[in-house]
Amino acid sequence: MRVLLSTLGTAGDVIPFARVARALTARGHAVTVHSWEIWRPWFADTGARFVAAGGGVSDPELHAAP
């Protein structure tokens, strides 16, 4: 199955999607993640393809929020 996960927001919105992406790829699904570029590192080891959304956030507090 091909799956698109699209999430924009803070770490609390994005990090759960990394776990979902990892679980789906582990089950053999082709996953594409669409989010802001700053969140790319969270998806690097999930096996999912990452596509950066235009724009984004630059607030350092959002980057640090686990």
Protein Blocks (a to p, Z undefined) as FASTA:
>chain_A
ZZddddeddfklmmmmmmmmmmmmmnopacdddddfklmmmmmmnopacdddehidfbfk
lmmmZZ
